[in-house]
Amino acid sequence: MHAITIPEPGGPEALVWAEVPDPVPGEGEVLVEVVSSAVNRADVLQRQGFYNPPPGASPYPGLECAGRVAALGPGVTGWSVGDEVCALLAGGGYAEKVAVPSGQLLPVPADVDLTVAAALPEVTATVWSNVFMVAHLRPGETVLIHGGSSGIGTMAIQLAKAVGARVAVTAGGPEKLARCKELGADILIDYREQDFVEELRQATDGAGADVILDIVGAAYLDRNVRALAVNGRLAIIGLQGGAKGELNLGALLTKRAAVTATSLRGRPLAEKSAIIAAVREHVWPLITEGVVRPIVDRTVPMANAAEAHRVLESSTHIGKVLLLTPAAT
């Protein structure tokens, strides 16, 4: 098969489409013939040499894929060769085939194209686990989503609205904010021109956000705490603005607030399987009903993954950027 390899860390040109050995499914694993994968910030960090795959994972980038079951490893039940699936991965999505633990597989939702389904596993698992399983967003509460036009952001807006929350977003520029509004965002904040703490204070009569989903990290830490409501919950899932910040514990105590930080890629298989099971139970029906949908900005041939990485790093996209294998044509 072919896969995107990284002979040496570097810029987008470091991604090389090369012939590599086929993976062999182990105990409890399924071999998937990949039709499409999606580009995530973690892939960019891996390309740059800053985020290696967990031990035992595929060395190739790619945290999600869609395709067809090609073979079953020992002990796998509930899936058959030929099933159309999408999957959460620890790596290996940028390839024509990948071995996946069966607990990380999801059926392709009704009325969702197989290639587009690659846009779903990572964002649904990340949003559901952090916003709902950890931060416990409830109907009537206000959630602030940083990076509202990103893949994570576009899914978080839709899921928060689906459960009856009020949604505030930050995004860069009127075009991105307009797309967030189309998806259901109620409070639109241009982070380039506006102070999200002040804008949120005015929009909520001083109350603040009950839940904040943050991809920025250190650069936003102090302002995020100030933007929290009493009993608020800050969920940090990214470090685009740095890893080290100063936390005002006094402000946190006064608000009886909580700060959590999680990652998905390196979690134990049992935890990932539990998250995927929750996504299948709670999110998949919303997709089937048309309440929630994947947002795809563009598709790129997988052999040209460098082009897709340039798009992601330029931040000109809205939603997800997908990579298509030759099997998609």
N, C-alpha and C positions, 0 to 999 in steps of 0.2 A: 504494500500500500504506500501512499504518499502522506506526508505530514509536514506541518510547519515546524522546522527545527531552529534552534538558536545556537549556532556554532560558537559565537562570541557575543557577549552582551553589547548592546549599543542602541542606535537609533532604529527607526522602522526598517531600514535596509538590512538589519541583522536577521530578519525573518526570512528563512530559506525553505522553499518547497522542495522536499527531497524524498527519495525512496527509503523506506525504513521497514523493519520487520513487522508483520502483523501481530497484534496482541492476541493472547490466548486467555479466554475467560477462566478464572479460577473458581474455587468453591464459592457458591452463592452469587456469582457474577453472570452478567449477560453481555454478549458481544453485540454491539450496535453498529450497523453500517450507517455512517453519518451522512446526512443530506445537507445539514446546515449547522453552524455554530454561531455564537454571538461574541462580540468583543466587549471586554470589561476592563476597568482600570487595573485590576490585578494582572491582566495579561501584559499591559504596558510595563508595570513594575517588574514582572518576570523577565521581559525582554531586556530591560535595563540592568538586570542582575541584582535586583533588590528584593525579590519575593520568590524564593525557590519553592517548588512543589513539596508537599508533605512527604515523609518517607513512604516509599512503596507506591506513590502515585506516578502516573505517566509523566515523562519529562517534557512533553509538548504542552504549550499553553492551551487554554480553553476550558472554562468552568461550566459550560452547558452545551447541549447539542440536541438535535432532533434527527430521527432516522428510523430505521427498521431493524427489528431483532433479527440477527443473522445466525446466532447460535446460543445455546444455553449451557452454562457451566454446571458442574455437579451440585445437586441439592436445590436447584431453582424450581419453584413452582409458581403458577399463576400467570406465567407469560409463555407465549408460543412464538416460534420462528415466523417472521412476517408481520408481527404486531408493529403498528406505528406508535412510536414512543418519543418522549423527550426526557432529558435526564440532567440531574445536577451532578457535576463532576468535581474531583479534586485536581484535574488536569486532563489533557488529552483530547479536548474538543476540536482542536485545529488539526484534524486528521480524517482519513477516509474510514477508519474503524476505531472503536474504543471499547474497552472492557469496563463495565459499570456494575457496582454492587446493586443487586436487584431492588433493594429498599430505596434506592435513589431514582428509580424509574417512575414516570407518570404516563398515562395514556394521553395521546393527543386529543384535546377537547373537541367536541363536535363543532363543525363549521369553522375550525381553525386550520389553515393550510399547513401541511407538514413542515415546510421550510420555515414558516413564520413561528412555529411552535418553539423553535430554539430561543426565541426572545422571552420565554416564560419562566423556566426553572429557577434561575439565579435570582431574578427580581422578586418573584412571588415568595420564594423561601426566605429571602432577606427581609422583605417588608413584613410578611406575616410573623416571622419569628421575633423581630425586634419591636414592631409597633403594637402587635397584639399579644404575643405570648410573653414578652418581657415587660413592655411599657403599659400593657393592658388599656389601650385606647377604648373608650366607651362612647356610646351614642350621646350626642349633645356636648361633648368636649371639643376643645380646640387643639388642633395639631399643626405645628410649624414644620414644613418640609423644606430643607435646604437643597438646592439643586433640583427644583421642581420639574425642569424640562429634561432631566436625565432619564436613563432607563429606570433606575430605582424610583426617581421622583414621579414619573408619569404613572407608574403602577401604584405608588403610595397614595397619590391623589385619589385615584379611582377606588381603591379599597377603603380608604377613610370615608369617602362620601357614601360608599355602599353600606357602611355600618351606621351612618347618621351623624358623623362628626363634622365640625366646621373646619375648613382647610385653609391655612395660610401657606404661601410659598415664597421662596426667594429664587430669582432667576436673573440672568443678565440680558436686559433689553426688552423692548415692547413686543417683539415677535414671539420670543419664548414665553413671556407672560401671557400673551394672547392664547397660545396653545394650552397653557396651564388652565386658563379660564374655561376653555372649551371642554376640558376634562373634568371640570367641576370645582376648581379652586375658587374660594370666596374672597380671600385677601391676597392681593398681588403686590409684591415688594421687589423693586429693582435694586439688587444689592450694590450695583455700581453707583447709584444716585441717592439711595435712601438708607437710613439707619433702621435696620429691621427691629431693633428693640423699641424705638420710638413709634414706628408704624404699627407694630403689634399692640403696644400699649393703647394707642388711640383707637384701634379697631376693636379692642376688647374691653373698653372702659376701664383700663388699668389692670385688668385681671391677668393677662399674659397667656401663655400656652400651657395646656395641661401636659402635652407630649411634644417633644422636639426630636426629629430625626435628622441627625447631623452627619455629613460626609466630610466636613472641613477639619475638625479636630482642634488643635491648640489655638489657632488664630481666632476661633469663635467661642472658646470655652467661657471666658468671663461674660461676654454678651449673652451667650445662651443661658447661663445661670440667671442673669438679670431678666431675661425674657420669660423665664418659667413662672407659672402660676404657683400658688400655694399647693403643696402636694404634687407638684409637677415632676415629670420624669424625662430626663435627657438621655437619649439613646445615641451613642457615638458609633458609627460604622465605617468611618473613613478618616484619613489623616492628610488630606490634600493641603491643609494649612499648617502642617507640623505635628509632631508627636509630643512635645513637652510644653505645658502651659501651667499657669498659676491658678489654682482653684481656691476661691473664697469660701472657706468652710462656714464662716459666719453667715453669709448669705444663704448657703445651702441649709443650714440649721434653721434659720428664720423661716424659710419657706417649707421646711420639712420635705425637701425635695430629694430626688435620687438621680445619680449619674451611673449609667451602665455603658460598657464598651464590649462589643462582641465582634467576632469574625466567624465566617461560615466554613471556609475552605479546610481548616485543620481540625474541625470537630470530629469526635469519634463517630464511627459508622452508625451506632445506635442513636445518637443525637440527630444526625442528619436524616435517618429513616423516620424518626418521630416528627421532625419538621415537615418532611415530604408527605407523611400521612396526614398531618394537619392541613397542609395546603390542598391536598386532594379532597379532604372533607369540606373545607370552608371556602376555598377560592375557586376550585374547578366548577362548582355549580354556578357561580357568578359569571364565569367566562362562558359557560354553556348557555346561560340566559341572556348573554349580550350586555350585562351590566358592566363588566370589566373586559378590556381587550388589550392585546399586545400592541405597543406603539413602535413601529419600525420606520426608521429614517431612510435607510437605503440598504441595498445588498451589494456585495462585492465578491468576485470569485476568490475562493480560499487561497489559491496560489498567489493572489495579489494582496495578501493580508497586510503588507506594508501600507498600502493605500488606506485601508480601513483604520489602521493605527494612527495615521496622520489626521484622519477625520476626527477621531476621538480626542486626540491631543489638541486639536484646534478648537474644540468645544463649539463647533458650528452645528452640530446635530441636535435633533430632538428625539428622545426615545432611544431605541437600540439600533446598532449597526450589525448586520448579519454577514457571515461568510458562507458561501455556497460551494459545496464540493461538486465534482463532475457528475455525481449521482443525482444532483438536483435538476439536471437538464435533460 
